[in-house]
Amino acid sequence: MPKNILLENLDQPEILEQAYHNSPQEFEEHLKGAIEKNHDSETLRVWNARLSYCPSASPHKISVGLLVVFCLIAGVVIKTPYFLPIDGQWFYPRFVPLVVIASLIAYFIKTTAPRLTALKVVISGVAISFVYLAVLPDSRSSASITMALIHLPMFSLSLLAYSFMSEEWMSVESRLNFIRYLGEMGIYVVLILLGGMVLTAITLGLFNLIGLSIENWYMEYIVVLGLTSSPLVATYLFDAIQNRQSRFASMLSNVFSPLFLITVLAYLVATLYQGKSPFTDRDFLITFNGLLIVILALTIFSISGKKKGTGVTVSDYINVSLIGATLIINLVALLAIFFRWAEYGVTVNRVVVTGANIIIFVHLILLLRPYFSHIMHGEGLGTLEATVAKYLPVYTFWSLIVAVFLPLAFGFQ
């Protein structure tokens, strides 16, 4: 009679865990036989509950049909200049990001069923944003208006966060879940768009073979609808299909963090060797700031995706090193910006870049202290996660300042 590894090792949890990871299918077969012989064993009942657990479907999950309706509505709204006498060059930069975010907000309003107060806040925020964009002067040479168009979608993400978190918007875990959602949604969007590119190439090629040219129609309608719908479809995949359990973003962050650390260090050394200076080279300064944002995002996704109780890992050492290197870059960028202030005066772009750099610099410093405590003293992740989550409103307020108050302060210039 074959031995049953569970019955022989009921009091050896480490052996059972290792056996499960070595051969999950064989382990489950042994579990069935073990429960038949010893159905009162608490250990076997725990393992059975663990392996047979299936998260119950949320009563608020939307159907595929309703998802298609949301996608079609967003696509029709974005095609407004084709139906009405509206200048597309004025319409698209202003409203496309907000329409996409509004469609995601509608999705989460349907799935989370927030209370009336939260619903009023979100809907009012979206409506005011649309009105503000509609009355914002049409001056395409205005730096302040350009910055407003860039930062208002960032503020709208706060409304999306509120619709996502609903009544738990003050919770650290809820805010971390929203960060994870953004990372996962971004990855799914990329995969969907890659698949869409392949489908587009095949479709156009097939129709060309039979002498039909549908490129213009396909690009104007199908591709536009696909681009608009991809965040909604990605959200549905993460929410309804994956039950918000996927951790691709944090996994990729841990993979790319060491690569970015090597890149950053090599970049700093090469910069010194080449004699490049952000104090005099504007493009070089822009690259510095772009690198800063990417590294901050990698660090935040890595922290938000870190599993509880895993202890200190190699990725933690890499992240701390990455934060340290980024702080050096940030400090150099700030000095370069202040130099340009003194040398060339105040402009909208310099105000925006200075504010963003200071906000990120402070955030990184605040992250560094609890991260050191986690590594050196084995402290839990609670303080580190709270530092990530509680700082998010600072970005909201800054985006609101740039989007609304800065154009007024500079007279829409």
C-alpha positions as CSV (number, residue, x, y, z in Angstrom):
1,M,0.0,0.0,0.0
2,P,1.5,3.4,-1.0
3,K,2.5,5.7,1.8
4,N,0.5,8.9,2.4
5,I,2.8,11.8,3.1
6,L,0.2,13.8,4.9
7,L,-0.8,11.0,7.4
8,E,2.9,10.4,8.1
9,N,3.7,14.1,8.7
10,L,0.6,15.7,10.3
11,D,2.8,17.3,12.9
12,Q,5.5,18.4,10.4
13,P,4.1,21.6,8.7
14,E,7.5,22.3,7.0
15,I,7.6,18.9,5.3
16,L,3.9,19.2,4.2
17,E,4.6,22.7,2.7
18,Q,7.6,21.4,0.8
19,A,5.7,18.4,-0.4
20,Y,2.9,20.6,-1.8
21,H,5.4,22.8,-3.6
22,N,7.2,19.8,-5.1
23,S,4.1,18.2,-6.5
24,P,0.8,20.0,-6.0
25,Q,-1.3,17.5,-8.0
26,E,0.1,14.5,-6.1
27,F,-0.3,16.3,-2.8
28,E,-4.0,16.9,-3.5
29,E,-4.5,13.3,-4.3
30,H,-2.9,12.3,-1.0
31,L,-5.0,14.9,0.8
32,K,-8.3,13.3,-0.4
33,G,-7.2,9.9,0.8
34,A,-5.9,11.3,4.1
35,I,-9.2,13.1,4.8
36,E,-11.2,9.9,4.2
37,K,-9.1,8.1,6.8
38,N,-8.7,10.9,9.3
39,H,-11.5,13.4,8.7
40,D,-11.3,14.9,12.2
41,S,-7.7,16.2,11.7
42,E,-7.5,20.0,12.0
43,T,-4.3,20.0,9.9
44,L,-6.0,18.2,7.0
45,R,-9.1,20.4,7.3
46,V,-6.9,23.5,7.0
47,W,-5.1,22.2,3.9
48,N,-8.5,21.2,2.4
49,A,-9.9,24.6,3.0
50,R,-6.8,26.3,1.6
51,L,-6.7,24.3,-1.6
52,S,-10.4,24.2,-2.3
53,Y,-11.1,27.9,-1.5
54,C,-12.6,29.9,-4.3
55,P,-13.3,33.6,-3.8
56,S,-17.0,34.3,-4.0
57,A,-18.0,36.4,-6.9
58,S,-18.8,40.0,-6.0
59,P,-22.5,40.8,-6.5
60,H,-21.5,44.1,-8.1
61,K,-19.2,42.7,-10.8
62,I,-20.4,43.9,-14.2
63,S,-21.3,41.7,-17.2
64,V,-19.4,41.6,-20.4
65,G,-22.4,43.2,-22.1
66,L,-22.3,46.2,-19.8
67,L,-18.5,46.5,-20.3
68,V,-19.1,46.7,-24.0
69,V,-21.7,49.5,-23.5
70,F,-19.2,51.4,-21.4
71,C,-16.5,51.0,-24.1
72,L,-18.9,52.1,-26.9
73,I,-20.1,55.2,-24.9
74,A,-16.5,56.3,-24.3
75,G,-15.6,55.7,-27.9
76,V,-18.6,57.7,-29.2
77,V,-17.8,60.6,-26.8
78,I,-14.2,60.7,-28.1
79,K,-15.5,60.8,-31.6
80,T,-17.5,64.0,-30.9
81,P,-15.5,66.2,-33.4
82,Y,-16.7,63.8,-36.2
83,F,-20.4,64.4,-35.3
84,L,-20.3,68.1,-34.2
85,P,-18.5,71.2,-35.5
86,I,-15.8,71.0,-32.9
87,D,-12.1,71.5,-33.6
88,G,-10.3,68.2,-33.0
89,Q,-7.0,69.9,-32.2
90,W,-8.8,71.7,-29.4
91,F,-11.0,68.8,-28.3
92,Y,-8.6,65.8,-28.1
93,P,-5.8,67.1,-25.9
94,R,-8.3,68.4,-23.4
95,F,-10.9,65.7,-23.2
96,V,-9.5,62.3,-24.3
97,P,-7.6,61.6,-21.0
98,L,-10.6,62.7,-18.9
99,V,-13.1,60.7,-20.9
100,V,-11.0,57.5,-20.4
101,I,-10.7,58.2,-16.7
102,A,-14.4,59.0,-16.4
103,S,-15.2,55.6,-18.0
104,L,-13.1,53.9,-15.4
105,I,-14.8,55.9,-12.7
106,A,-18.2,54.8,-14.1
107,Y,-17.0,51.2,-13.9
108,F,-16.0,51.4,-10.3
109,I,-19.2,53.3,-9.3
110,K,-21.1,50.3,-10.8
111,T,-18.9,47.7,-9.1
112,T,-18.3,49.3,-5.6
113,A,-21.8,50.9,-5.3
114,P,-20.5,53.8,-3.1
115,R,-22.6,55.8,-0.7
116,L,-24.5,58.8,-1.9
117,T,-22.0,61.3,-0.5
118,A,-19.1,59.6,-2.2
119,L,-21.1,59.3,-5.4
120,K,-21.9,63.1,-5.3
121,V,-18.2,64.0,-4.8
122,V,-17.0,61.8,-7.7
123,I,-19.6,62.9,-10.2
124,S,-19.3,66.6,-9.2
125,G,-15.5,66.4,-9.5
126,V,-15.8,64.9,-13.0
127,A,-18.4,67.4,-14.1
128,I,-16.4,70.3,-12.8
129,S,-13.3,69.0,-14.6
130,F,-15.2,68.8,-17.9
131,V,-16.5,72.3,-17.5
132,Y,-13.1,73.7,-16.5
133,L,-11.5,72.2,-19.6
134,A,-14.3,73.6,-21.8
135,V,-13.8,77.2,-20.5
136,L,-10.0,77.1,-20.4
137,P,-8.7,79.6,-23.0
138,D,-7.6,78.1,-26.3
139,S,-4.0,79.3,-26.3
140,R,-1.8,76.5,-27.6
141,S,1.3,78.6,-27.1
142,S,0.6,79.1,-23.4
143,A,2.9,77.1,-21.1
144,S,0.5,77.4,-18.1
145,I,-2.4,76.0,-20.1
146,T,-0.3,73.1,-21.4
147,M,0.7,72.3,-17.9
148,A,-2.9,72.4,-16.8
149,L,-3.9,70.0,-19.5
150,I,-1.1,67.6,-18.4
151,H,-1.9,67.8,-14.6
152,L,-5.7,67.8,-14.6
153,P,-5.8,64.1,-15.6
154,M,-3.5,63.5,-12.7
155,F,-6.0,65.2,-10.4
156,S,-8.8,63.1,-12.0
157,L,-6.9,60.0,-11.0
158,S,-7.7,61.0,-7.4
159,L,-11.4,60.9,-8.3
160,L,-10.7,57.4,-9.8
161,A,-9.0,56.4,-6.6
162,Y,-12.0,57.6,-4.5
163,S,-14.4,55.6,-6.7
164,F,-12.1,52.6,-6.4
165,M,-11.7,52.7,-2.6
166,S,-15.2,54.0,-1.9
167,E,-15.7,54.3,1.9
168,E,-12.2,52.9,2.7
169,W,-10.3,55.8,1.1
170,M,-8.5,56.6,4.4
171,S,-7.2,53.0,4.7
172,V,-3.5,52.5,3.9
173,E,-4.3,49.0,2.5
174,S,-7.0,50.5,0.2
175,R,-4.5,53.1,-1.2
176,L,-1.9,50.4,-1.7
177,N,-4.5,48.3,-3.6
178,F,-5.2,51.3,-5.8
179,I,-1.5,51.6,-6.6
180,R,-1.4,47.9,-7.4
181,Y,-4.4,48.3,-9.6
182,L,-2.7,51.2,-11.6
183,G,0.4,49.0,-12.2
184,E,-1.6,45.9,-13.2
185,M,-3.9,47.9,-15.4
186,G,-0.9,49.5,-17.1
187,I,0.6,46.1,-17.9
188,Y,-2.7,44.7,-19.2
189,V,-3.1,47.8,-21.4
190,V,0.3,47.2,-23.0
191,L,-0.5,43.5,-23.6
192,I,-3.9,44.4,-25.1
193,L,-2.4,47.1,-27.4
194,L,0.3,44.7,-28.6
195,G,-2.4,42.1,-29.4
196,G,-4.4,44.9,-31.1
197,M,-1.4,45.8,-33.3
198,V,-1.1,42.3,-34.5
199,L,-4.8,42.0,-35.1
200,T,-4.7,45.3,-37.1
201,A,-1.8,44.2,-39.2
202,I,-3.5,40.9,-40.0
203,T,-6.9,42.5,-40.7
204,L,-5.5,45.2,-43.1
205,G,-3.3,42.6,-44.8
206,L,-6.3,40.3,-45.4
207,F,-8.5,43.0,-46.9
208,N,-5.7,44.3,-49.1
209,L,-5.4,40.8,-50.5
210,I,-8.9,41.0,-51.9
211,G,-8.5,44.5,-53.1
212,L,-10.3,46.4,-50.4
213,S,-8.6,49.4,-48.7
214,I,-10.1,49.9,-45.3
215,E,-7.1,51.6,-43.6
216,N,-8.7,55.0,-43.1
217,W,-12.0,53.7,-41.8
218,Y,-10.3,51.1,-39.6
219,M,-7.9,53.6,-38.0
220,E,-10.6,56.3,-37.5
221,Y,-13.1,54.0,-35.8
222,I,-11.8,50.5,-34.8
223,V,-8.4,51.7,-33.6
224,V,-9.8,54.7,-31.8
225,L,-12.3,52.5,-30.1
226,G,-9.6,50.0,-29.1
227,L,-7.3,52.6,-27.7
228,T,-10.2,54.1,-25.7
229,S,-11.5,50.8,-24.5
230,S,-8.1,49.2,-23.5
231,P,-8.0,50.7,-20.0
232,L,-11.6,49.5,-19.3
233,V,-10.9,46.0,-20.6
234,A,-7.7,45.9,-18.6
235,T,-9.6,46.9,-15.5
236,Y,-12.2,44.2,-16.1
237,L,-9.5,41.6,-16.5
238,F,-7.8,42.6,-13.3
239,D,-11.1,43.1,-11.3
240,A,-13.5,40.5,-12.5
241,I,-11.2,37.8,-14.0
242,Q,-8.2,38.0,-11.7
243,N,-10.1,39.0,-8.6
244,R,-7.5,41.7,-8.0
245,Q,-5.0,39.0,-7.1
246,S,-2.4,39.6,-9.9
247,R,1.0,41.1,-8.9
248,F,2.7,41.5,-12.3
249,A,3.6,45.2,-11.5
250,S,5.5,44.4,-8.3
251,M,7.1,41.4,-9.9
252,L,8.3,43.4,-12.9
253,S,9.4,46.2,-10.5
254,N,11.6,43.7,-8.7
255,V,13.0,42.4,-12.0
256,F,13.8,45.9,-13.4
257,S,15.0,47.5,-10.1
258,P,18.5,46.0,-10.3
259,L,18.7,46.8,-14.0
260,F,17.7,50.4,-13.3
261,L,20.2,50.6,-10.4
262,I,23.0,49.5,-12.8
263,T,21.7,52.0,-15.4
264,V,21.6,54.9,-13.0
265,L,25.0,54.3,-11.6
266,A,26.5,53.8,-15.1
267,Y,24.7,57.0,-16.2
268,L,26.1,59.0,-13.4
269,V,29.6,57.8,-14.1
270,A,29.3,58.4,-17.8
271,T,27.9,61.9,-17.1
272,L,30.9,62.8,-15.1
273,Y,33.2,61.3,-17.7
274,Q,31.5,63.1,-20.6
275,G,31.4,66.4,-18.7
276,K,27.7,66.8,-19.2
277,S,26.0,69.3,-16.9
278,P,22.3,69.7,-16.2
279,F,23.1,73.3,-15.2
280,T,23.6,74.3,-18.8
281,D,22.0,71.5,-20.8
282,R,18.1,71.7,-20.7
283,D,17.5,68.4,-22.5
284,F,19.9,66.7,-20.0
285,L,17.9,68.1,-17.1
286,I,14.6,66.8,-18.6
287,T,16.2,63.4,-18.9
288,F,17.1,63.6,-15.2
289,N,13.6,64.4,-14.2
290,G,12.1,61.6,-16.4
291,L,14.5,59.1,-14.8
292,L,13.4,60.4,-11.4
293,I,9.7,59.7,-12.0
294,V,10.4,56.2,-13.4
295,I,12.5,55.2,-10.4
296,L,9.9,56.5,-7.9
297,A,7.2,54.5,-9.7
298,L,9.4,51.3,-9.6
299,T,10.1,51.8,-5.8
300,I,6.4,52.4,-5.0
301,F,5.2,49.4,-7.0
302,S,7.8,47.2,-5.4
303,I,6.8,48.3,-1.9
304,S,3.1,48.0,-2.5
305,G,3.4,44.5,-3.9
306,K,5.7,43.2,-1.1
307,K,4.0,40.3,0.7
308,K,3.5,40.5,4.4
309,G,5.9,38.5,6.6
310,T,8.5,37.9,3.9
311,G,11.2,39.6,5.8
312,V,14.2,41.4,4.3
313,T,15.0,40.3,0.7
314,V,17.6,41.2,-1.9
315,S,15.0,43.5,-3.6
316,D,14.9,45.6,-0.4
317,Y,18.7,46.3,-0.6
318,I,18.3,47.1,-4.3
319,N,15.4,49.5,-3.6
320,V,17.3,51.3,-0.9
321,S,20.3,51.7,-3.1
322,L,18.1,52.9,-5.9
323,I,16.4,55.4,-3.7
324,G,19.9,56.6,-2.5
325,A,21.1,57.0,-6.1
326,T,17.8,58.7,-7.1
327,L,18.2,61.2,-4.2
328,I,21.6,62.2,-5.6
329,I,20.1,62.7,-9.0
330,N,17.2,64.6,-7.5
331,L,19.5,66.9,-5.6
332,V,21.6,67.6,-8.7
333,A,18.4,68.3,-10.6
334,L,17.1,70.7,-7.9
335,L,20.5,72.6,-7.9
336,A,20.4,72.8,-11.7
337,I,16.8,74.2,-11.6
338,F,17.6,76.8,-9.0
339,F,20.6,77.8,-11.1
340,R,18.3,78.3,-14.1
341,W,15.9,80.3,-11.9
342,A,18.8,82.7,-10.9
343,E,20.2,82.8,-14.4
344,Y,17.1,83.0,-16.6
345,G,14.2,84.0,-14.3
346,V,10.9,82.5,-13.4
347,T,8.8,80.6,-15.9
348,V,5.8,78.3,-15.7
349,N,7.8,75.2,-16.6
350,R,10.5,76.0,-14.0
351,V,7.9,76.4,-11.3
352,V,6.2,73.1,-12.2
353,V,9.5,71.2,-12.4
354,T,10.7,72.7,-9.1
355,G,7.6,71.8,-7.3
356,A,7.5,68.2,-8.6
357,N,11.2,67.7,-7.8
358,I,10.8,68.9,-4.2
359,I,7.7,66.8,-3.7
360,I,9.4,63.7,-5.0
361,F,12.6,64.5,-3.0
362,V,10.7,64.7,0.3
363,H,8.8,61.5,-0.5
364,L,12.0,59.6,-1.2
365,I,13.6,60.9,2.0
366,L,10.5,59.8,4.0
367,L,10.7,56.4,2.4
368,L,14.4,55.9,3.1
369,R,14.1,56.1,6.9
370,P,11.5,53.3,7.4
371,Y,13.2,51.2,4.7
372,F,16.5,51.4,6.7
373,S,14.6,50.4,9.8
374,H,13.1,47.5,7.9
375,I,16.4,46.2,6.7
376,M,18.6,47.0,9.7
377,H,16.2,46.2,12.6
378,G,13.7,43.9,10.9
379,E,10.8,46.2,11.5
380,G,7.6,45.4,9.8
381,L,6.3,47.0,6.6
382,G,3.6,49.0,8.3
383,T,5.5,52.3,8.6
384,L,6.9,51.9,5.1
385,E,3.5,51.2,3.5
386,A,1.9,54.1,5.5
387,T,4.6,56.4,4.2
388,V,3.8,55.5,0.6
389,A,0.0,55.7,1.1
390,K,-0.4,58.8,3.2
391,Y,1.8,60.9,0.9
392,L,-0.4,60.4,-2.1
393,P,-2.7,63.4,-1.4
394,V,0.3,65.6,-1.7
395,Y,0.5,64.7,-5.4
396,T,-3.3,65.4,-5.7
397,F,-3.0,68.9,-4.2
398,W,0.1,69.7,-6.4
399,S,-1.7,68.6,-9.6
400,L,-4.7,70.7,-8.6
401,I,-2.5,73.7,-8.0
402,V,-0.8,73.3,-11.4
403,A,-4.1,72.7,-13.2
404,V,-6.1,75.5,-11.7
405,F,-4.1,78.1,-9.8
406,L,-1.0,78.3,-11.9
407,P,-2.7,79.4,-15.1
408,L,-4.5,82.1,-13.1
409,A,-1.2,83.2,-11.4
410,F,0.5,83.6,-14.8
411,G,-2.5,85.1,-16.6
412,F,-2.9,82.0,-18.9
413,Q,0.5,82.8,-20.4
